[in-house]
């Protein structure tokens, strides 16, 4: 009877790992909110170079959106036990995640060619630092997708509560970095 009570007690609450992830996402949100607030305050101080973001940042935004959709479709395929589609979409999500980071790097190179240096005007420095920190968080998500791929190809396929939870954690984090980039991209575009 005590085991049943404990089991039903946890069924109505958020899983501790999900809670920890949401707390981590909230703290990352606060960090990026602080950086964007600092951007606005520093911009108002003057000596601010206005420039348009290179087009490659628009492409990277499309890529990270696509990766989020693809990873979500992989999750659905996993739950529906469509092994081939699940594995294929997982590989595609990883490739799109890597493509996002490569495109971000291309964006930084394009900014440098425009004369916007990391150590030059504060406006460029903020874009480099904020987008670089975001890219570091994306690399963490790529690591989680790699772990998911190892599980997909190394373990016998089974839909279990543990595997669903693991996939949901990866998916939640990936959607978070996706939405975070969209916020940052729009922020950079409209804060000129």
N, C-alpha and C positions, 0 to 999 in steps of 0.2 A: 504494500500500500504506500509506503514511503517513497519508493522509486516512481510510482505512478504520479504521486503528488509533485515530485521534483520535475518529472518529464513534462507534465502539463503546465507547471509553473514557467518553464523555459520556453514553451511553445508560444506563449503570449508576449514574450519579451524579445527585444532585438538581440541577435547573436553578439557575444562580446567582441568577436573579430570585426563584425560590421560596425559596431559602435566605435571601436578603435579607429577604423578607417574613416568614419564620418568625423571624428574628432581631429584626425590628421588633416582631412580635407578642409575643415573649418579653420585650422591654424594656418594652412597654406593660403586660404582665402584672405585671412587677416594680413598675412605678410604681403601678398600682392596688392591688397587694398592700401596698405601703408606705402608701398612703392609708388602706386599711381597717385596717391594723395601728395606725396613728396614731389612728384613730377609736376602736379598742378601748382603747388606752392612755389617751386623753383622757377617755373615758367613765368609766374607773375612778377618775379624779381627782376626781369629784364635780361639782356645779353643772351637771347634765346634764338637759335637758328631754326627757322621753319623750313621743313623739307617734306617732300612726299615720300612715303615708304615705297621702296622698289616693288614692281609688280610681282616679283617672285613670292612676296609675302602673301599675296592673294592666292597664288597657286598652292602654297603650303597650307593655307586655311582650308581650301577645297580638299586637299589630301587628308588632313586630319579629320575632317568631317566624314569623308568616305571611309576612313579606317574605323571610325566609331560605329558607323552603320554596318560595316562588314563584320566587325567583332561581335556586334549584337546579333547579326544573322548567324554567326558561328555558334553562339550560345543557344539560339533557338534550334539550330540543327542538332546540337548536342542533346538537348532535352528531348527532341523527337527521334533520337537514335539514328540519325542519318550520318553515319561515320564518315563517309567519303566527303560529303559537303562540309561537315564540321571541321575536318582536318584541312581541307583546301582553303576554307575561309579563314581559318586561324593563320595559315601561312601567308595569305594575302594581307591580313590585318598587320602582321609583323612587317611585311615588305612596305606597306603604306606608312607604318610608324617610322621606319628607317628613312623612307623617302621624305617624310616631314622634316626630320632633323637635317638631312642633306639640303633640303630647300631652305631651311632657316640659315644654314651656313652660307648658301649661295646669296641669300638676302643680305647677310652681313658683308660679304665681299662686294656686292653691288653698292651698299651704303659707302663702303670705303672708296670705291671708284668714283662715287659722287662727291667725295671730299668730306664725308661725315665720318670722322675718326672716333675710336673708342675714347681717347683721351683729349679730344678736341672740345667742342662746345658741349655743355651739359645736356642739351636736347638729345644729341646722338648717344652720349654716354648712357642716359636713361634707357634708350631703346635697346642698346646692346646688353645692358645688365638685366633688364626685365625679361627680354626675350631669351637671353642666355640662361637665366634661372628657370624659366619655363621649360626650355629645351632639356635642362638637367632633370626636371621632373618627368618629362616625356621619356627620357632614357630609363628612369625607374619603371615606368609603365612598359617599356619595351622588354625590360628584364622579366617582368611578370608574364608577359606574353610568351617569352622564350621558355619560361618554366611550364606554362600551359602547353606549349608545343612538345616539350619533353614528356609530359604526362600523356599527351594525346598519342604520341608515337611509341613510347617505351612501355606503357602500362596496357594491360588488357582493357578493352573498352567496356566500361560499365557506367551507368548513370546512378551515382550514389549521392547521398546527402552531402558528404564531405566534398566530392568533386563539384557538385552544383555550387556549394558555398564558395569554394576556391575560385570557380569561374565567375561567380557573381562579384567577388571582391575585385578580381582583375577588371571586369567589365565596369564596375562602378568607378574605379580609379581612372580607367581610360576615358570614360565619359566626362569625368571631372576635368582632366587635363585638356580635353577637347573643348568643353565649355569655357574653361579658363582662357584658352588661347583666343576663342572668339571674342570674349570680353576685352582682352588685351589688344587684339587687332583693331576692333572698333574704337577702343579708347585712343590708340595711336592715330587712327585716321581722323577722328573728330576733335582731337585736342590740339589742333594747329592754331 
